[in-house]
Amino acid sequence: MVALGSSNSTHSFRSSQRLTITVAHATLQALVERSNTEGRSLSNLAAYLLESSLDRRGVEAPSAAPQPRAR
C-alpha cells in the first residue's frame, strides 16, 4: 500500500505529482504509438488514461482546494 505523506512546508498542496511505473515492453510500445497518433506527450496520455479509468469507476478526484489542517 502506498500513502502520500504530508509536507511540513507552507506550500504542501500541489496540483500534480510525479509517478514512476514499470510496464511491459508491448504496453509501452502501444502507449508511444497512441501518443504519437494523438499528438500528445506520453506523460499526458498516461495521466489521461489513469484519470479516465478512475472516473469510470466512480472515484472522485480530490478537490483542487487545499483542505484545512487538523489540529
ABEGO torsion letter per residue (X at the ends): XBBBBBBABAAABBABBBBBBBBBAAAAAAAAAAAAAAGBBAAAAAAAAAAAAAAAAGBBBBBABBBBBBX
